[in-house]
Amino acid sequence: MTYEQRVIRAVVFDVGETLLDDTREWGAWADWIGVPRNTFSAVMGAVTAAGRNNAETFQYFRPGFDLHRERQLREEAGKGERIEESDLYPDVRRALQRLRDQGLWLGVAGNQTARAAELLRELRLPVEAIATSGEWGVAKPDTAFFERVAQMAPGEPDQIVYVGDHRDNDILPAKAAGLRTALVRRGPWGYLWADDPRVVGAADWRVDSLDELPELLTA
C-alpha cells in the first residue's frame, strides 16, 4: 500500500488557536503585566513574524520574566488559567463529533500546562485522549513530543494526522516525525504561515475550518 493509499486511523489536535481561541487568555496576560492589550498583541505579532517563540513577548515588557513563576502567582491571586466552553471555536464540537462518527480515533496534544489538561478534560470533548507538554515533560517542536503523539494514537505514524496552526511547532516537526499534517488557517500563526512555501510543501491539507476535515480525511 502506498503512502497516499494509507487509511487514516487517528487525528490529533493542537490546542491553542486550533481548538481554543486564545484571545481571552492573551488579554489576561496583558492585564497581568500591566500593558495595554493592543500593545501586547502588536509586540507578540512582531515576535511571531520573526519566527520566534511567542513567550519571548514578555521579555520586551519585563526582562527576565519567569513565565512559570508568574503562572503560579496568577493562580495564587485567583486569576489563573481558565478554559471554558466559550473559548472553543464554534466548529470544534461539530467537527470532532463528525470525525468520531466516521470511526476515527481522536486525541488532543499541545504545548500547555498540566492544569490546562485538567481543564480541557472537564469540557468532555468527544475525544479518546488528552495530553499536554506539561504532563509529558517534553514540548513541541521537540521530536520526542511527536513520538509521544504516535505512541498515544493507534496506527502507524502515516495513519495519524496532526492538526495545528503553527508552522514551526506543528506542521514541520509533525511531518518530520512521519505524521500526516493539516494546517488550520486561524489565529495569528495560521494566517501568517498558511501560504508559506515550507507549509505548502509539508502540509497534506490546509483548511479554513475544522468542518472541512471529515470529508477530506475520509475521501
N, C-alpha and C positions, 0 to 999 in steps of 0.2 A: 504494500500500500504506500503510495507516495505521500509526501508531506501535505500536499494540497487535499488529498483524499482522506486524511485523518479525521475521524469523527470527534467533534468537540464534546468532552465529557464534563468539564467544570469551568466555572467562571469565578474569578476572584476580583473583588473591587477594592480599589484605594478608598480612602475616607474623605479627606478634605478636598472640596471642590469637585468631587466625583459623586459622593452620596450626600455630603453636607455642604451647605452654603456657609462659608466661614465669615461672612460679613459681621455678624454679631460678635463673634469671638475676637476678631482683629480689632473691632471697635472697643471692646472691653480692655484689650491690652493698651490701646492708645490712651484710654481714660486712666488706666492704672499708672502709666508712666507720666501722665500729665501733659500730653501733647494733643493738639487738635487732630481729630480723626482724619481729615483730608490731608494734613501734613504727613501723618504716619503712612497713609496709603500711598502718597506720592513717593516717599522715600523707599517704601517697600517695592514699588513699581520699578524704581531705578535699580535697586539691588537685583530684582528678578531679571530685568532686561540684560543685566551684566552676567547672568548665568550663575549667580552666587546663591548661597543658602539664604532663605528669607529670614532666618533667625538673626542674621547679621544686621538687619534693620535696627535692632535695639541698640547696637553699638554706636550708632550715629547720635542717639539721644542720651545714652548713658554708657560711656566707655567702661568696659569691664563688666557689663551687665551679665548676671548669672541667671539664666533662664530657669534652671531647675529650682534654685532658691526662691526666685520670685513667684514661681508657681505655688510653692509651699506657703509663701506669705499671703498670696491671694486666697488660698484655701482657709488659712487661719483667720483671715478677715471676712470670711463668708462671701467672697467674690470669686470663688474657684470655678473650675470647668463646669460647664453645663452643656448638655446635648439634649435637645427637645425635639418633639415631632415637627415643630415649625421650622427647625433647622434643615430638615430634609428637603432636597429638591423635589418639586411636585411629581416628577416622573419615577421616583425611586421605588416606592412600593408597587406601583403598577407594573413596571418593567421586571422587577425581581420576581413577582408572582408569575408573570407570563413565562419567564425563563424556567422557573421551577416546575410549572405545569407541563413544560416541554421535556421534563425529565433530566434537566441539567443540575449538577451539584453546584451549590453556590456558597461562596465564602467572602469574608471581608478581612483585609490585612493592610494596615497602613502605619505611617510614622506618627503614632500617638502614644500617649501615656497609658499605663495600666488602668488608671482611673477612667480614661476615655473608653477603654474596652468595656468596663463595667456599665458605663452609661449607655453605650451602644447596645449591649445585651438587654438592657431594660426596655429598649424600643421594640423588642421582639420582631425584628425584621425576618422575613421568610428566607433565612439562610441557615446553612448547616453549621457554620463555624465562624467565629470572630476572633481575631488576634491582632495585637499591636506590637510595635517595636519595643515599647516599654515592658511588655510581658516576655518577649523573646530575647531581649538583651542584644539585639542587633537591628540596625536601621538601614533603610534604603539610602543610597543605592548599593550598599554592600551586597556582593554576590550571595553571601550566606543568608540574607533575608529572603531572596527568591528561591534559594534551596529549601528554606522552610516552607515557603508557599507551595512548592512542588511536593513536599512531603505531606502537607496538610490536605491537599486536594487529590482526588482519585485520578488515575490515568497517567500516561507519560507526559513529560513537560509540554510537548507539542499538541497535547489534547486539552491543555489548560490555557484559558485566556485571562490575561491580567488587564484590567480596565483602569485607566488613570488619566490624569490631566497634565502630568508633568513630564517634559522631555527627559530630563536628566535623572529624575528619581523613579520614574515609572517605565516609560516606553523603552528607552535604550538599555537599561540594565535587565529588564524582564526579557527583552529579546535576546540579549547576550546569554541569558541563562537557559535559553531554549524554549521559552514560553511563547504562545501567540499573544498579540497585543492589540488593544483598542484604545485610542485616544478620544476622550470626550471634550469637545470644544466648549468649555465654560470655565469661569474663574480666570484670573489674570494669566495663569500659565497656559491654560488650554487655548485661549485666544492668541496669546503671544506666539506659541510654537506650533500651532496646528499645521501650518504650511512650511515649517522649517524643513529643508531638504533631508536632514537626518531623521526627522519624524516621518516624513513621507516614505523614506526608504525602510524604516523599521516597523511602522505600524501596519498591521494587517487590515485594520479598519480605522477610519476616522469618522466620528459621528457627532451630530449636534445635540442628540438626546439619547438617553438610555433606552427610550422606546424603540429605537432602531435595531437594537441588539437581538431581540428574539427572532426576527426574520433573518437577519444576516448570519447569525451563528448556527442556524438550522437549515440554511439554504443548501 
